[in-house]
Amino acid sequence: MKTIRILLAAVSVLVSQWTFGQNDSIPIYTIMYNQAPEGFDYPLIGFVNNAHGNHKGAQIGFINTNTKAFTGAQVGFVNSIGDYQNGLQVGFVNSTNGPVKGMQVGFVNSSADSVNGTQLGFVNTQEHESTGLQTGFINTSTKKLNGAQVGFVNSNPIEVTGAQIGFVNTTGKLSTLQLGFVNFADSIKKGGIPIGFLSIVKQGGYQAIEVGYNELFPYNLSVKIGIPALYTTINGAFNPDFDDEFAVGAGLGSNIAVGPVFFINPEAYYLYHVHAENSITRASFNFGANLSPRVQFVAGPSVSWIRYADDYDVIDPAFSFYRERFDENDELIVGINAALRIQLSK
C-alpha cells in the first residue's frame, strides 16, 4: 500500500507539471496542483489551486488563485482573486483586483478597488472609495474613506467621512473623527474633529503661542495646536521665588466664539513641578477678545489643586482669592490668570 501511495503521488506531480498552463478548460485534481474551469464549483484542496473564470466554493492550499470573481473562501499562504471578492481570504498575502465585499485576514491585504467589508492584517491597502473597515498596523486608502481605519498608522489623501483611530492619522479633508497621538489634515469641514496630543490642520486649524501670568507662576509659555473647538496646550512655567523654579505640563482647551470679537476659553491642564515632584492640576474659565486677526487676549479665574510630594515645603502663591489646605499633601488655590496669544494659523 505504501508503494502504491508513493506511485500515485509521483504520477500526480507529473500530471500537474504536464498540464499546468496547457489547457485551462480541463479539471485537474492532484495532490500538488488542482485546476478548475469556470462552472466547476467544487472545493480545491492542494498545494497550488488555480480556478479559471468565475468560481464559487473553497480553495485551501499554499497558493490559491482565481482569474475572475470568487465567492467563497480562500485559505492559504498566498491568495489572489482577479475580480471581485465576496467571501473570505485568510493567508499571509491576500490580493483582490476588484472590490472586497467580504473579509481579508492576513499579514498583507490588498484590494485594487473598494472595500465594503473588512481588512484585518499588518498592512492593509485599498485603491478606491471604502465603506468598510481596515484594522492593522498600517492602513492606506487612496480615495474617499466612508468607513474606518484602526491601526498604528492610518493614511487617506482624499477625505475621511468615517473615522481614523490610531497613533498617527493623516487625511486630505477631515469631515468626522480622528483619534490618535498625532493627527494631520489638510483641511477640515464642519463636524470634523481631531482628538490627540498633536493635531495639525493646515486650513481651518488653530495654532498659537501664548505668554501669560498667574498667581503661582509669573512666567508662562505655552503652545496651542488643534482646532478652535478643541486644541492641545503644551505648557512651561517658571517662578524664580520657588526653590524648584520650573514646571512643565499639557492639557486641553477650547475657543467658543461669542460674536466676531469675543470668545469663551475654558482650559484644563496638568503641571509637573520638575525637581520637587509636586503635581498641579489647573482649570481656568477665561474670557477672550480678538485684538487683531493674529493677536488674542484672555483672562479669567482659575482653580488649582496641588498634590505635594512627601516632605516638601508648601508653595506660596503671589496672591489668592481662596486657599484651603486639606492635609499634608493636598491644597486648593483659587486665583486668576491673564495671557496674550499670537495666532499662527490663518
N, C-alpha and C positions, 0 to 999 in steps of 0.2 A: 504494500500500500504506500509506503514511504517513497519507493522508487517511482510509482505512478504519479504521486503528487508532484514530485520534482520534475518529471517529464511534462506534466500538464502546465506547470509554471513556466518551464522553458519555452513550450510552444506558445503560451500566452504572450510572453515577451517578444518572441519572434514575430507573431502575428501583429502585435501592436506596432512594432517597429516598421513592418512592411506596409501596414495600412495607414499609418499616421500621415495625414495630408494628401493621401491618394484619392479618396472618394468620400466626401462628407455626407453622402446620402445613404451610406451603409451603416446600420447599427453595429457597434463593436462592444463586446463585453469581455475584458480580460482582467487579469489581476493588476497589471501595471497601467493599462490605458483603456478608458471607456469613451465611446463616441456615440452621440445620439443625434439623428437628423431631426428637423422640425416635425412635430407631431408625435415623436417618440417620447412620451411623457412618463418615463419610468425612472426610479432613483438610479443615480450613477454613483457607485461606490468603488473607488480605486485610487491609485497614486496620482494619476492625471485623468481628469474628467473634462470632456470637451463636448459642449452642446451647440449645434448649429441652428440658427434661426431662433424663433421664439420657443421658450421652453417653460414647462411647469413641473414642479416636483422638488427633488433634492439632489444636491451634489455634495458628496462627502469624500474628501481626499486631500492630498498635499497641494495640488494645483487644480483649481476649478475655473473653467472659462465658459462663457455663454456669449455667442456673437450678437444676439439681439436682446429683446426683452425677456426678463426672467421673473417668474412668480414662484416663490417657494423659499428654500433655504440653501445657502452655500456655506459649508463648514470646512475650512482647510487653512493652510498656511498662506496661500495667495488665492484670492477670489476676484474674478473680473467679469463684468457684465457690459455688453456693447450698447445696450439701450436702457430703458427704464427698469428700475428695480422695485418690485412690490413684494417684499418679504424680508428675509434676514440674511445678512452676511456676517459670519463670525470667522476671523482669521487674523494673521499678523498684518497683512496688507489687503485692504478691500477697495475695489475701484469700480465705479459705475459711470458710464459715459452719458447716461440720461438722468432724469430726476430720481431721487430716492424717496419712495413712499412708505418705506418700512424702517429697518434699523441696520446700521453698520456698527459692529463691535470689533475693534482690533487696535493694533498699535498705530497704523496709519489708515485713515479712512478718507476717500476722495470721491467727489461727485462733480462731473463736468456740467451739471445742470443744477436745478433747485433741490433743496432738501425739505421735504414736508413731513419727515419722520424724525429719526434720532441718529446722530453720530456720536458714538461713545468710544474714545480712544486717546492715545497720547497726542497725535496730530490729526486734526480734522480740517478738511478743506472743502469748500463748495463754491462754484463759479457763477451762480445766478441767484435770484431772489429766493429767500428762505423763510419759511414759516415754521420750521421745526426747531430742534434742539441740538446744539453742539456742546458736548461735555468732554473736556480733555485738558492736557497741559497747554497746547497751542491750538487755537481755533481761528480759522480765517474764513471770511465770507466776502466775495468780491462785489456783490450787488446789494440791494436793499435787504436789511435784516428785519423781518417781522416776527421772528421767533426769539430765541435766547441763546446766548453763549455763556457757558460757565466753565472757567478754566484759569490757568495762571496768566496766560496772555491771550487776549481776545482782540481781533482786528476786523474792522469793516470800513472801507474807504468811502462808502456812499452815505447811508443813513440807517440809524437804528431806531425802529419804532417798537421793538420788543424790549430786551434787557441784555446788558453785559455785566456779568458778575465775575470778578477775578482780581488778580494782583495788579495787572496792567490792562487797561481798556482803551482802545483807540477807535475813533469813527470820524467820518466826514461831518455828518449832521446828527445831532442828538435830539430825539423827539420824546424819549421816555426816561429810562433809568440807566445810569452807570454806577456800579457799586464796586469799589476797589481801592487799593492803596494809591495808585496813580491812574488818573483818568485824563484823557485828551480828546478834544473835539474841535473841529474847525469852526463850527457854528452850532447854535442851539435854538430850538424852536420852543414856543410856548408849551409848557408841560414837561419839558426836558429838565432833568436834574442829575448832576454828577455828585456822588457822595464818596468822599475818600480823603486821605491825608493830603494829597496834592491833586487838585482838579484844575486843568488848564483848558480854557475855552478861548479861542483866538478872537471870534466875533460874538459879542454878547456876554462875554465873561467879565469878571471883576478881579483886578489886581491892584493892590495899593500898598504903599509904605506909610507907616504911622509912627510918629513920635508923641509921647504922652507923659502925663504926670498923674500920680495918685498918692494916697496917704501912706502907703507902705514903701513905694519906690518912686523917687522923684524923677528918675530917668528910665524911660521905657521905649523900646524899639520893637516893632512888630511888622510882619509881612502878612498881608491878607491876599488869599488867592482862591478862586472858585467862581461862583456866580453871585449876583446881588442877593438872591433869595437864600443862599446857603454857601458860606465860604469857610475856609480853614484859616486860622490865625496861628502864626508861629511867633512866640514871644521871647524877648530877652529883657531882663530888668536889672537895675543897679542902684544900690544905696550905699554911699561912702561912709555913712554913720554906723552901718552894721559891721560886726566882726567878720561875717562872711557876706561880701557885698553883692554877689551875683546870684541870679535865679533865671532858669530857663523853663519853657513850657510850650504848650499848644492847646488849642481849643477850637470852638466853632462860633460863628456869628451870622447875623442876617441884617440886611438893609431893607426895611419895609417903607416904601415911598408913601408920603402923605403930601401929594401935590408935586409940582416940578422942583421945588426948592428944599423942602423939609422931609425928613425921614426918621423913623424909629429904628434904633440899632441895639437890640439885645445881644449880649455876648456872654459866653461862659468858657473859662479855660483853667488849666491846671499849671501851677508853677512848682518847680523843684528847687529848693534852696541848696545850691550845689554842695558846699562843704558841710553845712550844718545838717543836711539831710532832713530839713523840715519840708512839709508839703503844704501848699496853699491852693485851695480851690476857690475860685473867684467868679462871681456873676455880677454883671452890670446891666443896667437898663438906661441906655444912652438916647439922647435926642440929638439929631444931626441936622446940618444945613450944608447945602452945596454953595460954597462961596464963589466957585467958578466951575467950568466943566472939568477941571482937574483937581481942585482943592476942596476938601471937606473938613468941617469942624464938628466934633462930637463931645458931649459932656453929659454926665448923669450920675446917679447914686450907684453904689456898689456894695456888695456883701462878700466878705472874705472869711472862709473857715480855715484856720491854721491848725495843722496837726504837728505838734512839736516832737522832735526826736527826744529820746530819753536823755536827761541831764543836760539840757540845752537851755540857755538863757532866753527869756521871753523877748519877742520882737516888739519894740515900741514904735507905733506909727507916729508920723509927724502930727496928726490930728485924727479925731474920730467923732462921729455923731453918737455912736453907741458902741460899747465894748463889754463883752461878757466872757469871763474865764470859767469854764465848766469844771475842769480838773487840771492835773499837771500837764496834760498833753493836748488839750483842746481849747480853742478860743475862737470867739466870733467877733468880728470887727465890721462896723458899718461906716463907710467913708464915701468918697467921691473921686471921680477921675475925669480928666479932660485930655483931648488929643487933637492933633492936626494930621490930616491924611493927604498924601499926594497920590492921586489915582493914576495908574499907569495904563490901564485898559481904555479903549475907546468907547 
